[in-house]
Amino acid sequence: MKVVKYIFGVLASLIVLIAVFLLFYFNHQKPEYQGEYEFEALEKPVKVYFDTYGTPHIYAANNRDAYKALGYVHAQDRLWQMELMRRVASGRLAEIFGKKLLETDKFFRTVGIHEYSKKNVAELKERKGKILPLAEAYLEGINEFLEGGKTPIEFAVLGIDKVPFTLEDIYNIAGYMSFSFANAQKTDPVVTAFANMGVSYLKAFDLDSTVDSEKIKSYTGGSDYVAIAGHVNDVLNQMPLAPFIGSNSWVLSPEKSETGRVVLSNDPHIGFSQPAVWYEAHLSTPDINYFGYHIAGVPFAFLIHNDSVANGLTMFENDDMDFYRERVNKEQSDQYWAIDHWENFEVRKELIKVKDTIDMEIEVRSSRHGPVINDVVAGVSKDQPIAMWWVYYQFSNHLLDAAHEMAIAKNIDDMRAAGAKIHAPGLNLMYGDAQGNIAWWAVGRLPKRPAHVNSKTILDGSTGKDDPLGYYNFEANPQAENPPWGYVYSANNQSIMNVKGRNILYPGYYLPDTRAARIVEVLEGERRISRSELKSLFMDSKYMGIQPMKELLVSELIQSDFNEKEREALEHFSSWSGYHDLETLGAAIFYPWMINIYELAMKDDLEKAFEGRGDKLFNSFMSTYLMKRSMPVFISAKESPWWDNALTEDVVEDRKDVVTVAFRETVKYLSERFGDKPENWTWGQVHTVEHNHPLGAVNLLKPIFNVGPFHLSGSEMVVNNLGFPYNKEKLFNTSFGPSTRRIIDFSEIDNSESILPTGQSGVPFSKYYDDQTQMYIEGKWRPVYLSEEKIKANSTVLILRPKKK
């Protein structure tokens, strides 16, 4: 008995010691939000006030000290995120995650963002740009924390060495952000594959009006477009970072606002992850005073407001990337035909380090158009190279210069000039100021393409006839300044471009106009809009245009032998108003029904056309903008060749057959997943979100690193854009949404408000790791202060001092 007691005593003591150690370790990991720290690189002391949500308000005697302090506090909250961000575009994820990320690294090494970054760093140093000393100061701050600060738990778990951050890292991060805006890499191979099936198959999709499907150029044989589409889709889905998806923004003029002053609203849509994308910070020196939203590892904020001006951003969705099939010399395979002569491929070697296994060396070829992307796709012949041409690579990168100049802008002219410096990615820059001006500019260099070119298919690279002809001037880009109707808005929908007095629709990957239509419906008219209405609009869940689709779907059902559960489900769907509130019935039926319709209609044709690879192509298609945009067109195309099952030669199926079978499969699926009673299929019950940390993939670590799950309203086709992958396995698991919601009110700048999806800090043991999550879910807000008096009244202070010599 004494032995048993002794053993239990020892075990209890061990448990207590472990608990004490963990408590000490967790407390040690927390960032320092008060006290003092000696920082050798500082010229003068800097005061950093952390408000009640962990946002740093940095007061410095000069700009360089302010950016050093920003780098330091940014790193103490987001060093792990910075490490991930700099590794993506440079193709260095396999170093820490192993061979499961090898294909991702091979893809990004081939794309070559890191090579472009080297050139831009050299150019920045040569021209001695204004941002150079500030960027270097920010890096000093990061590296100060890297050397002397606390080691993130992720570094310890994954065995990551601390390597100083460089200017190239900043440009690589900006390059990844720009690449994630581009949709062509996912869409163009899919459209080309469909084009090979025949023009009639393309008519069921809502390709924008600049594309004449009768003139689509396609190539039979040669490169395997199915494999390319599938590979790109797999690579992008494996990344442990959030892609940029879309966004909403609207700006009210004084005549439209209840306060009589400009009010700017913005909610950029980005893939959810933990930590969240934006890091908020307020910088104040004798020269600058602005509140900004920063990407990890980048010194300059992309979203800002100050006493005088405010901006917002959405994705323009323009097509700034093309793919060219190069013609290889059969006698000398290291050459390709360049208009009128054979030219050698540029070749470079890339060594990729892979954790726990041998390193891999790959060979990257580039043509005059850009890197050959299909060399890294298994099973695809190198005899039919596909080169990626991207506007981003055609000019020196002044994106960071533009971000800095937007932050310090004092008026509409300053903001316009800053926006004009951005050549890629394509963005909608929204603007409002204290003087009563509102504006929207589509920014980015827009290439002029020959009239015959369909930029959504693989083009001919050999003759030069499909090459861009030049670029439009910034003045031709879609834009509006102080329009008479009193507001500007953007929801990733297509806009009108005026070229020499002629309106044209520029080709792109524009999202359905359901969100845009709802925003206009709310803002249009003579009345003034209140702040409460603006907040409601952010959370609005009405699906504009759903009624005709509902009526068509119901009318196509063959209901003669429906069972009781199917009839009940149909009744719920028929009475659905199109809203996606928590208690809504009907929405949970609509989305899997649409997926089943697409599956039943398309998979058989794709399998027949592409010999067993149809499933891969279908999954790639379902991840593109084209699927979302095509819904009403696809359903309404009664004579579409997609409806007939290509695998049943003796029977000709029609739309009624597909719609009915899809409905029955939907009811069966929902019953198996959420229970037999359709009244339990409420949207709030089935629509959830979990903010995933890479280490949260380990079940034991999930409670520490992941945030959620939570039940949600909203959906992908509504203003409260909380979307999910269109597949049965993760049907209602939200993957993206507003990365922040902002209201900037010039009636009193301290009346401005914001919210983040989780919290400011990326350190799991910080009290700011997830403190905004429930507020975000409920559509609540928190204040954003610029005045020193209000900031100090609700803050702790960390003083950074120059180290005594």
C-alpha positions as a printed Julia matrix, in Angstrom:
805×3 Matrix{Float64}:
   0.0    0.0     0.0
   2.87   2.35    0.84
   4.4    1.62   -2.56
   1.14   2.53   -4.31
   0.87   5.74   -2.32
   4.49   6.53   -3.15
   3.91   5.96   -6.86
   0.78   8.13   -6.84
   2.67  10.79   -4.91
   5.47  10.81   -7.47
   2.98  10.97  -10.36
   1.06  13.8    -8.7
   4.32  15.69   -8.16
   5.27  15.19  -11.82
   1.88  16.43  -12.97
   2.23  19.52  -10.77
   5.75  20.15  -12.06
   4.62  19.77  -15.67
   1.67  22.09  -15.04
   3.96  24.67  -13.43
   6.43  24.37  -16.31
   3.69  24.78  -18.94
   2.21  27.74  -17.07
   5.65  29.35  -16.87
   6.35  28.6   -20.54
   3.0   29.95  -21.73
   3.42  33.14  -19.7
   6.98  33.51  -20.97
   5.73  33.26  -24.59
   3.35  36.21  -24.27
   4.4   39.41  -26.04
   5.45  42.37  -23.89
   2.8   45.09  -23.99
   4.29  47.25  -21.25
   7.6   48.0   -19.58
  10.88  49.06  -21.17
  13.27  47.58  -23.7
  16.69  48.8   -24.84
  17.02  48.86  -28.61
  20.5   49.72  -29.89
  19.44  50.94  -33.35
  17.07  53.63  -32.04
  18.07  57.28  -32.15
  15.54  58.44  -29.55
  13.01  56.79  -27.2
   9.76  55.53  -28.73
   6.51  55.1   -26.83
   4.2   52.3   -27.97
   0.7   52.42  -26.49
  -1.2   49.12  -26.8
  -4.94  49.71  -26.67
  -7.54  47.34  -25.23
  -7.38  45.16  -28.36
  -3.59  45.0   -28.6
  -3.19  47.54  -31.41
   0.12  49.45  -31.14
   0.03  53.24  -31.35
   3.63  54.23  -32.02
   4.86  57.72  -31.06
   8.37  58.48  -32.29
  10.55  61.55  -32.78
  11.36  60.61  -36.38
  10.16  58.32  -39.13
  13.02  55.82  -39.02
  12.52  55.2   -35.31
   8.78  54.76  -35.91
   9.41  52.05  -38.51
  12.03  50.35  -36.33
   9.45  50.2   -33.55
   6.81  48.94  -35.99
   9.1   46.12  -37.12
   9.78  45.16  -33.51
   6.18  45.05  -32.27
   4.97  43.49  -35.52
   7.53  40.7   -35.07
   6.68  40.03  -31.44
   3.06  39.39  -32.44
   3.5   37.9   -35.93
   7.05  36.52  -36.38
   5.75  33.05  -37.25
   3.42  34.51  -39.87
   6.28  36.6   -41.28
   8.37  33.44  -41.58
   5.64  31.65  -43.52
   5.0   34.63  -45.78
   8.62  35.02  -46.84
   8.93  31.3   -47.57
   5.98  30.94  -49.95
   7.1   32.95  -52.98
  10.74  31.93  -52.51
   9.75  28.25  -52.54
  11.07  27.32  -49.1
   8.12  25.69  -47.35
   9.41  22.11  -47.7
  12.36  23.1   -45.49
  10.05  23.21  -42.5
   7.03  21.09  -43.51
   8.75  18.33  -45.48
   8.01  16.79  -48.86
   4.24  17.34  -48.65
   4.99  20.96  -49.66
   7.62  20.04  -52.25
   5.29  20.5   -55.22
   4.31  23.93  -53.9
   7.98  24.91  -53.66
   8.72  23.59  -57.16
   5.8   25.6   -58.53
   6.87  28.9   -56.94
  10.53  28.39  -57.81
   9.4   27.94  -61.4
   7.15  31.02  -61.32
  10.26  32.93  -60.25
   8.93  35.67  -57.97
  12.17  35.44  -55.95
  14.24  36.2   -59.07
  12.11  39.26  -59.82
  12.49  40.38  -56.2
  16.29  40.38  -56.5
  16.08  42.67  -59.52
  13.74  45.08  -57.73
  15.9   45.26  -54.62
  18.89  46.15  -56.8
  16.79  48.77  -58.61
  15.53  50.22  -55.31
  19.07  50.6   -54.0
  20.25  52.14  -57.25
  17.52  54.75  -57.43
  17.76  55.38  -53.67
  13.96  55.41  -53.37
  12.32  57.27  -50.48
  11.07  54.02  -49.03
  14.54  52.44  -48.79
  15.59  53.86  -45.37
  12.13  53.18  -43.94
  12.1   49.58  -45.2
  15.58  49.05  -43.78
  14.47  50.54  -40.46
  11.48  48.15  -40.35
  13.84  45.23  -41.0
  16.1   46.4   -38.18
  13.1   46.2   -35.87
  12.16  42.69  -37.0
  15.73  41.45  -36.7
  16.13  43.05  -33.27
  13.22  40.94  -32.04
  14.45  37.91  -33.99
  17.77  38.09  -32.16
  16.74  39.17  -28.69
  13.02  38.41  -28.41
  11.08  35.3   -27.48
  11.21  32.35  -29.83
   7.76  31.53  -31.23
   6.53  28.07  -30.25
   6.19  27.19  -33.95
   9.93  27.72  -34.42
  10.63  25.35  -31.53
   8.19  22.66  -32.7
   9.35  22.72  -36.35
  13.04  23.35  -35.67
  13.23  26.61  -37.61
  16.51  28.52  -37.51
  16.35  32.27  -36.96
  17.61  33.93  -40.14
  17.58  37.76  -40.48
  14.93  39.28  -42.74
  16.02  41.13  -45.88
  14.66  43.5   -48.49
  14.19  40.53  -50.8
  11.85  38.99  -48.24
   9.67  42.11  -48.35
   9.42  41.96  -52.15
   8.78  38.21  -52.08
   5.85  38.73  -49.73
   4.47  41.5   -51.95
   4.97  39.18  -54.93
   3.01  36.36  -53.31
   0.2   38.78  -52.53
   0.13  39.91  -56.17
   0.2   36.32  -57.46
  -2.68  35.26  -55.24
  -4.8   38.0   -56.85
  -4.39  36.44  -60.3
  -7.08  33.97  -61.39
  -5.63  33.05  -64.76
  -3.37  30.28  -63.45
  -6.44  28.37  -62.21
  -8.88  29.29  -64.97
  -7.12  29.43  -68.34
  -6.08  25.75  -68.52
  -9.66  24.76  -67.6
 -11.24  26.97  -70.29
  -8.74  25.68  -72.86
  -9.64  22.09  -72.0
 -13.36  22.87  -72.37
 -12.69  24.63  -75.67
 -11.16  21.43  -76.99
 -14.53  19.74  -76.45
 -16.27  22.2   -78.79
 -17.78  25.67  -78.73
 -21.23  24.39  -77.7
 -19.85  23.24  -74.34
 -18.59  26.74  -73.57
 -21.92  28.45  -74.2
 -23.22  27.16  -70.85
 -20.76  29.41  -68.98
 -20.89  33.13  -68.4
 -17.68  34.13  -70.15
 -17.59  37.91  -70.15
 -18.81  39.78  -73.18
 -15.34  40.56  -74.53
 -14.94  36.88  -75.36
 -16.55  35.67  -78.58
 -16.89  31.93  -78.07
 -17.2   31.38  -81.82
 -13.6   32.58  -82.26
 -12.03  30.7   -79.39
  -8.6   29.41  -80.32
  -7.69  26.01  -78.97
  -5.04  23.4   -79.53
  -5.71  19.69  -79.72
  -2.96  17.42  -78.55
   0.28  18.72  -77.13
   0.38  19.82  -73.52
  -1.97  18.21  -71.06
  -4.16  21.14  -69.96
  -6.08  18.87  -67.59
  -2.9   17.96  -65.74
  -1.79  21.61  -65.6
  -5.17  22.76  -64.25
  -5.21  20.01  -61.65
  -1.63  20.6   -60.58
  -2.08  24.35  -60.1
  -5.28  23.74  -58.14
  -3.6   21.2   -55.87
  -0.56  23.4   -55.27
  -2.61  26.46  -54.32
  -4.91  24.43  -52.06
  -1.97  22.99  -50.1
  -0.5   26.32  -49.06
  -0.64  27.08  -45.31
  -1.46  30.71  -46.07
  -4.56  32.6   -47.04
  -5.17  33.62  -50.68
  -6.73  36.97  -51.57
 -10.28  36.32  -52.79
 -12.35  39.45  -53.42
 -13.81  42.36  -51.39
 -16.56  44.94  -50.89
 -16.18  48.67  -50.54
 -18.41  51.7   -50.81
 -17.86  55.39  -50.07
 -20.66  57.87  -49.36
 -20.43  61.53  -50.3
 -21.54  64.18  -47.81
 -24.86  64.35  -49.69
 -25.53  60.63  -49.12
 -24.28  60.35  -45.55
 -26.54  61.04  -42.56
 -23.65  62.89  -40.89
 -23.12  65.2   -43.87
 -19.51  64.05  -44.15
 -17.74  61.36  -46.17
 -17.94  57.79  -44.82
 -15.76  55.0   -46.26
 -16.55  51.3   -45.78
 -14.34  48.37  -46.75
 -14.12  44.63  -46.07
 -11.4   42.87  -48.1
 -12.18  39.16  -48.59
  -9.23  36.89  -47.89
  -8.89  33.22  -47.02
  -9.26  32.57  -43.3
  -6.23  31.41  -41.32
  -4.8   31.87  -37.88
  -3.27  34.31  -37.31
  -5.48  36.54  -39.42
  -4.01  38.5   -42.32
  -3.97  42.12  -41.18
  -1.91  43.64  -38.4
  -3.19  47.04  -37.33
  -0.8   49.78  -36.25
  -0.91  53.54  -35.76
   2.26  55.54  -36.51
   2.72  59.1   -35.28
   5.78  61.32  -35.82
   6.23  65.04  -36.57
   5.83  64.08  -40.27
   3.21  61.33  -40.36
   0.12  60.27  -38.47
  -1.9   57.36  -39.86
  -3.65  54.17  -38.84
  -2.78  51.26  -41.14
  -3.39  47.59  -41.88
  -0.18  45.68  -42.57
   0.7   42.39  -44.22
   3.2   40.35  -42.17
   6.73  41.27  -43.18
   5.8   44.4   -45.17
   6.53  47.82  -43.62
   3.9   49.85  -45.46
   0.19  49.59  -44.84
  -2.14  48.88  -47.76
  -5.3   50.11  -46.0
  -5.01  53.44  -44.18
  -6.8   56.43  -42.76
  -5.67  59.63  -41.16
  -7.26  62.98  -40.29
  -7.44  63.98  -43.94
  -7.89  60.9   -46.17
  -8.85  57.24  -46.16
  -8.55  54.44  -48.67
  -9.98  50.98  -49.21
  -9.07  48.17  -51.59
 -10.85  45.45  -53.51
  -9.62  43.14  -56.24
 -10.13  44.54  -59.74
 -10.21  40.96  -61.15
  -8.71  42.1   -64.46
  -6.85  39.58  -66.59
  -3.15  40.43  -66.26
  -1.7   36.98  -66.94
  -1.56  35.01  -70.21
  -0.22  31.57  -71.13
   1.63  30.82  -74.36
   2.36  27.49  -75.98
   5.91  27.67  -77.31
   7.06  25.77  -80.42
  10.19  23.71  -79.73
  12.93  23.05  -82.25
  12.73  19.32  -83.04
  16.42  19.3   -83.95
  17.55  21.2   -80.87
  15.18  20.92  -77.9
  16.77  23.78  -75.97
  15.4   26.26  -78.52
  11.95  27.67  -79.26
  10.61  29.69  -82.2
  10.43  33.42  -81.47
   8.49  35.1   -84.32
  11.19  34.73  -86.97
  14.13  32.86  -85.43
  15.1   30.09  -83.02
  15.98  31.33  -79.57
  17.53  29.49  -76.62
  15.46  28.96  -73.51
  16.94  30.7   -70.5
  17.77  27.98  -67.98
  18.52  28.17  -64.28
  18.97  25.55  -61.57
  16.99  25.69  -58.33
  18.01  23.69  -55.25
  15.08  22.97  -52.94
  15.8   21.86  -49.38
  13.36  19.29  -48.03
  13.02  18.49  -44.33
  14.02  14.95  -43.29
  15.03  13.88  -46.78
  17.49  14.67  -49.56
  17.46  18.03  -51.32
  16.02  18.28  -54.83
  17.39  20.2   -57.78
  15.06  21.3   -60.56
  15.71  22.99  -63.89
  13.61  26.01  -64.75
  13.22  27.14  -68.36
  11.99  30.55  -69.45
  11.0   31.84  -72.88
  10.6   35.44  -73.98
   7.1   35.28  -72.48
   8.14  34.02  -69.06
   8.72  30.84  -67.02
   7.63  27.48  -68.44
   5.17  26.29  -65.81
   4.35  22.78  -67.04
   7.91  21.5   -66.56
   7.01  20.79  -62.92
   3.78  18.93  -63.73
   4.27  15.16  -63.57
   3.37  13.27  -66.73
   3.31  16.31  -69.04
   5.62  16.35  -72.03
   8.33  18.99  -72.1
   7.97  19.1   -75.88
   4.93  21.4   -75.53
   6.08  24.1   -73.08
   3.51  26.54  -71.67
   5.06  29.86  -70.65
   3.46  32.27  -68.18
   3.39  35.95  -69.18
   2.48  38.28  -66.31
   2.16  42.07  -66.2
   3.83  41.97  -62.77
   7.15  41.05  -64.42
   7.02  43.68  -67.16
   7.85  46.75  -65.04
   9.9   47.72  -62.02
   7.86  47.14  -58.9
   6.7   50.35  -57.22
   3.88  48.73  -55.25
   5.63  49.44  -51.95
   6.32  53.06  -52.97
   2.62  53.41  -53.76
   1.58  51.95  -50.41
   3.79  54.41  -48.53
   2.57  57.36  -50.57
  -1.06  56.37  -49.99
  -0.39  56.33  -46.24
   1.02  59.85  -46.22
  -1.41  61.28  -48.81
  -3.04  64.57  -47.88
  -5.62  64.92  -50.65
  -7.25  63.3   -53.66
  -4.39  64.25  -55.99
  -1.85  62.53  -53.74
  -3.93  59.35  -53.56
  -4.54  59.26  -57.33
  -0.83  59.72  -58.03
   0.07  56.94  -55.6
  -2.46  54.56  -57.13
  -1.16  55.25  -60.64
   2.21  53.79  -59.63
   0.74  50.31  -59.16
   1.18  48.18  -62.26
   0.11  44.89  -60.63
  -1.93  43.47  -59.05
  -5.08  45.03  -60.42
  -6.96  46.74  -57.59
  -9.96  48.96  -57.05
  -8.65  51.86  -54.98
 -11.48  53.47  -53.0
 -11.09  56.94  -51.57
 -12.72  59.49  -49.27
 -11.47  62.62  -47.51
 -12.29  65.3   -44.98
 -12.86  67.83  -47.78
 -15.88  65.92  -49.06
 -14.28  64.14  -52.04
 -14.99  60.54  -52.92
 -13.36  58.49  -55.69
 -12.71  55.06  -57.13
  -9.88  54.16  -59.47
  -9.12  50.8   -61.03
  -5.33  50.68  -60.7
  -2.9   48.45  -62.57
  -1.41  48.47  -66.08
  -3.95  47.01  -68.5
  -2.43  45.34  -71.58
  -3.91  45.9   -75.03
  -4.5   42.56  -76.73
  -5.14  41.86  -80.42
  -8.85  41.69  -81.28
  -8.74  37.99  -82.13
  -7.16  36.92  -78.82
  -9.18  35.16  -76.14
  -6.98  35.67  -73.11
  -8.75  32.91  -71.19
  -7.22  30.17  -73.35
  -3.66  29.04  -74.02
  -2.28  31.27  -76.78
   0.19  30.72  -79.63
   3.63  31.95  -78.54
   5.51  31.29  -81.76
   4.27  33.93  -84.2
   3.98  37.01  -82.01
   0.44  37.59  -83.31
  -1.08  36.8   -79.91
   1.35  39.01  -77.95
   0.16  42.15  -76.13
   0.27  45.33  -78.23
   1.06  47.73  -75.41
  -0.76  49.21  -72.43
  -3.61  51.62  -71.8
  -2.81  54.84  -70.02
  -3.98  55.1   -66.42
  -6.55  57.72  -67.47
  -8.39  55.05  -69.49
  -8.82  52.73  -66.51
 -12.35  52.49  -65.07
 -12.75  55.21  -62.44
 -15.06  57.83  -60.97
 -14.37  60.99  -58.98
 -17.21  62.75  -57.14
 -20.0   61.22  -59.27
 -23.35  63.06  -59.13
 -25.17  60.02  -57.69
 -23.21  60.45  -54.46
 -21.4   57.18  -53.9
 -18.79  54.84  -55.35
 -18.61  51.11  -54.76
 -16.85  47.91  -55.79
 -17.72  44.25  -55.25
 -15.34  42.57  -57.76
 -17.96  42.94  -60.47
 -17.15  44.08  -63.98
 -16.81  47.81  -64.6
 -16.98  49.95  -67.74
 -13.78  51.26  -69.31
 -13.84  54.33  -71.55
 -11.31  54.35  -74.39
 -11.39  57.39  -76.68
 -15.08  57.97  -75.97
 -16.01  54.31  -76.49
 -17.18  52.13  -73.6
 -15.62  48.68  -73.46
 -15.63  45.78  -70.98
 -12.09  44.77  -70.15
 -11.47  40.99  -69.96
 -11.11  39.54  -66.51
 -12.3   37.08  -63.9
 -15.11  39.16  -62.47
 -17.34  37.7   -59.81
 -21.15  37.52  -60.05
 -22.86  40.87  -59.55
 -25.12  39.61  -56.74
 -23.19  41.51  -54.06
 -22.88  44.59  -56.25
 -26.62  44.59  -56.98
 -27.46  44.44  -53.29
 -25.07  47.28  -52.42
 -26.58  49.48  -55.13
 -30.12  48.57  -54.01
 -29.33  49.77  -50.48
 -27.37  52.9   -51.44
 -29.45  54.1   -54.4
 -32.05  56.82  -53.93
 -32.42  60.28  -52.44
 -32.29  59.43  -48.74
 -29.22  59.76  -46.53
 -27.63  56.59  -45.18
 -27.06  56.16  -41.44
 -24.2   54.4   -39.71
 -26.55  51.68  -38.47
 -27.61  51.01  -42.08
 -23.97  50.74  -43.12
 -23.3   48.23  -40.36
 -26.36  46.24  -41.42
 -25.14  46.26  -45.03
 -21.84  44.65  -43.99
 -23.84  41.78  -42.48
 -26.48  41.64  -45.22
 -27.21  38.1   -46.46
 -29.72  38.64  -49.28
 -28.94  36.69  -52.46
 -29.95  39.01  -55.28
 -31.35  37.19  -58.3
 -32.08  33.91  -56.53
 -35.84  34.0   -57.25
 -35.65  33.18  -60.99
 -33.19  30.37  -60.28
 -35.47  28.98  -57.56
 -38.49  29.02  -59.82
 -36.62  27.36  -62.66
 -35.21  24.6   -60.45
 -38.58  23.82  -58.89
 -40.34  23.82  -62.26
 -37.86  21.28  -63.63
 -38.42  18.72  -60.88
 -40.2   15.46  -61.72
 -42.12  15.13  -58.45
 -44.42  12.2   -59.23
 -42.78   9.71  -56.88
 -41.15  11.95  -54.25
 -41.18  10.55  -50.72
 -42.34  12.53  -47.69
 -38.85  13.8   -46.79
 -38.23  15.02  -50.35
 -41.58  16.81  -50.43
 -40.85  18.48  -47.1
 -37.4   19.56  -48.28
 -38.9   20.98  -51.46
 -41.44  22.94  -49.44
 -38.68  24.49  -47.35
 -36.69  25.38  -50.45
 -39.7   26.86  -52.26
 -40.41  29.2   -49.35
 -36.78  30.33  -48.99
 -36.48  34.12  -49.25
 -32.85  34.11  -50.41
 -31.49  35.35  -47.08
 -28.72  33.44  -45.28
 -29.58  34.15  -41.67
 -28.85  31.62  -38.91
 -32.42  30.24  -38.86
 -32.82  30.19  -42.65
 -34.1   26.99  -44.24
 -33.51  26.43  -47.94
 -29.95  27.7   -48.28
 -28.61  24.37  -47.02
 -30.52  22.66  -49.82
 -29.54  25.06  -52.61
 -25.74  24.75  -52.5
 -25.37  20.95  -52.45
 -28.13  20.78  -55.06
 -26.12  23.04  -57.36
 -22.98  20.96  -56.81
 -24.86  17.77  -57.59
 -26.29  19.34  -60.76
 -22.82  20.31  -61.97
 -21.45  16.87  -61.08
 -24.21  14.96  -62.85
 -24.14  17.25  -65.88
 -20.4   17.56  -66.39
 -18.44  14.63  -65.02
 -19.58  12.12  -67.6
 -18.65  14.42  -70.5
 -15.29  15.24  -68.97
 -14.53  11.59  -68.27
 -15.34  10.68  -71.86
 -13.36  13.57  -73.34
 -10.32  13.24  -71.11
 -10.11   9.5   -70.51
 -10.31   9.08  -66.76
  -9.04  12.56  -65.87
 -12.43  14.23  -65.89
 -12.73  14.2   -62.12
  -9.5   16.19  -61.77
 -10.64  18.76  -64.33
 -14.06  19.02  -62.7
 -12.52  19.76  -59.29
 -10.33  22.42  -60.88
 -13.34  24.02  -62.57
 -15.32  24.08  -59.32
 -12.57  26.12  -57.66
 -12.62  28.87  -60.31
 -14.6   32.09  -60.55
 -16.22  30.64  -63.67
 -18.35  28.17  -61.72
 -19.72  30.87  -59.42
 -20.39  33.26  -62.27
 -22.01  30.66  -64.5
 -24.75  29.38  -62.19
 -27.79  31.16  -63.68
 -26.5   30.77  -67.26
 -25.67  27.09  -66.81
 -29.09  26.26  -65.31
 -31.05  28.26  -67.89
 -29.3   26.67  -70.9
 -32.02  24.11  -71.65
 -30.42  22.72  -74.81
 -26.92  22.47  -73.37
 -24.95  19.35  -74.39
 -23.93  18.95  -70.77
 -27.37  17.6   -69.76
 -27.15  14.35  -71.7
 -25.17  11.59  -70.01
 -22.36  10.8   -72.43
 -21.94   7.33  -70.91
 -25.51   6.15  -71.67
 -25.66   5.77  -75.44
 -29.25   4.45  -75.66
 -30.82   7.19  -73.51
 -30.87  10.96  -73.96
 -31.15  12.72  -70.61
 -32.42  16.29  -70.35
 -32.34  19.07  -67.77
 -35.36  17.68  -65.89
 -33.6   14.35  -65.38
 -30.42  15.94  -64.05
 -32.18  18.47  -61.79
 -34.42  15.78  -60.29
 -31.7   13.22  -59.62
 -29.51  15.98  -58.15
 -32.31  17.04  -55.8
 -32.81  13.49  -54.53
 -29.09  13.05  -53.96
 -29.06  16.35  -52.08
 -31.83  15.25  -49.71
 -30.05  11.94  -49.12
 -26.75  13.7   -48.48
 -28.22  16.23  -46.03
 -30.07  13.48  -44.18
 -26.89  11.49  -43.72
 -24.87  14.51  -42.64
 -27.29  16.57  -40.55
 -30.16  14.27  -39.62
 -33.44  13.06  -41.11
 -35.58  16.09  -40.31
 -35.36  18.87  -42.93
 -36.46  21.44  -40.36
 -33.06  20.94  -38.68
 -31.19  21.95  -41.8
 -30.91  25.56  -40.73
 -28.13  27.63  -42.23
 -26.66  28.44  -38.84
 -26.52  24.76  -37.99
 -24.57  23.72  -41.06
 -22.55  26.83  -41.99
 -19.46  27.02  -39.75
 -15.97  28.49  -39.6
 -12.75  27.38  -37.94
  -9.65  29.55  -38.2
  -6.89  27.03  -38.82
  -3.28  27.32  -37.78
  -0.81  25.03  -39.63
   0.01  23.24  -36.36
  -3.72  22.84  -35.68
  -3.68  20.01  -38.22
  -2.36  17.88  -35.33
  -5.41  16.93  -33.23
  -3.53  17.25  -29.96
  -2.53  20.84  -30.83
  -5.82  21.94  -32.37
  -7.31  23.38  -29.12
  -4.17  25.49  -28.62
  -3.74  26.89  -32.13
  -7.11  26.81  -33.93
  -9.93  29.24  -33.22
 -13.46  27.88  -33.54
 -15.59  26.36  -34.88
 -18.44  28.88  -34.88
 -21.85  28.97  -36.56
 -22.27  31.68  -39.19
 -24.81  33.59  -41.2
 -23.79  34.98  -44.62
 -22.62  33.09  -47.7
 -20.59  33.45  -50.86
 -23.1   35.27  -53.07
 -24.11  37.92  -50.52
 -22.55  41.09  -49.12
 -21.59  39.26  -45.92
 -19.31  37.16  -48.09
 -18.45  34.05  -46.08
 -17.73  31.42  -48.68
 -16.81  27.77  -48.77
 -15.3   25.27  -51.23
 -17.82  23.8   -53.65
 -17.28  20.17  -52.77
 -19.22  17.68  -50.66
 -16.4   16.96  -48.24
 -16.14  20.55  -46.93
 -19.38  21.94  -48.18
 -20.29  24.34  -45.4
 -16.87  24.86  -43.79
 -16.2   28.53  -44.48
 -12.79  29.1   -46.02
 -12.81  32.86  -46.62
 -14.56  36.07  -45.65
 -14.0   39.69  -44.6
 -10.42  39.96  -43.35
 -11.48  43.14  -41.59
 -14.56  45.35  -41.58
 -13.89  49.09  -41.5
 -16.0   52.25  -41.24
 -14.02  55.49  -41.52
 -16.2   58.44  -40.57
 -14.96  61.96  -41.34
 -17.67  63.59  -39.22
 -15.32  62.75  -36.33
 -12.31  60.6   -37.15
 -12.33  58.98  -33.7
 -15.8   57.66  -34.52
 -14.19  55.24  -36.96
 -14.59  51.54  -36.21
 -13.06  48.23  -37.22
 -13.0   44.51  -36.4
 -10.71  41.56  -37.15
 -11.81  37.92  -37.58
  -9.81  36.69  -34.56
  -7.32  39.11  -33.02
  -4.18  41.2   -33.37
  -1.66  38.7   -32.1
  -0.41  35.5   -33.7
   0.93  34.22  -30.38
  -1.51  31.6   -29.01
  -0.83  32.62  -25.41
  -1.55  36.32  -25.96
  -4.88  37.66  -24.72
  -5.22  39.28  -28.14
  -5.02  35.98  -30.05
  -8.79  35.56  -30.45
 -10.45  38.29  -28.39
 -12.35  39.81  -31.35
 -13.72  36.53  -32.72
 -17.15  36.51  -31.11
 -17.64  40.2   -31.89
 -16.79  39.52  -35.53
 -19.26  36.62  -35.73
 -22.03  38.79  -34.27
 -21.33  41.78  -36.52
 -20.07  43.97  -33.68
 -17.41  46.66  -33.83
 -14.64  48.27  -31.8
 -13.4   51.87  -31.89
 -10.29  52.95  -33.8
  -8.72  56.01  -32.23
  -6.29  58.53  -33.7
  -6.38  61.14  -30.94
  -3.61  60.77  -28.36
  -5.92  61.58  -25.48
  -8.29  58.66  -26.13
  -5.44  56.3   -26.93
  -3.61  56.93  -23.65
  -6.8   56.59  -21.64
  -7.22  52.95  -22.68
  -3.68  51.62  -23.07
  -0.59  50.07  -21.58
   2.75  51.5   -22.69
   5.97  49.87  -23.86
   8.94  52.22  -24.01
  11.71  51.4   -26.45
  14.94  53.17  -25.54
  18.28  53.49  -27.31
  20.78  51.16  -25.69
  23.2   53.0   -23.44
  26.77  52.99  -24.7
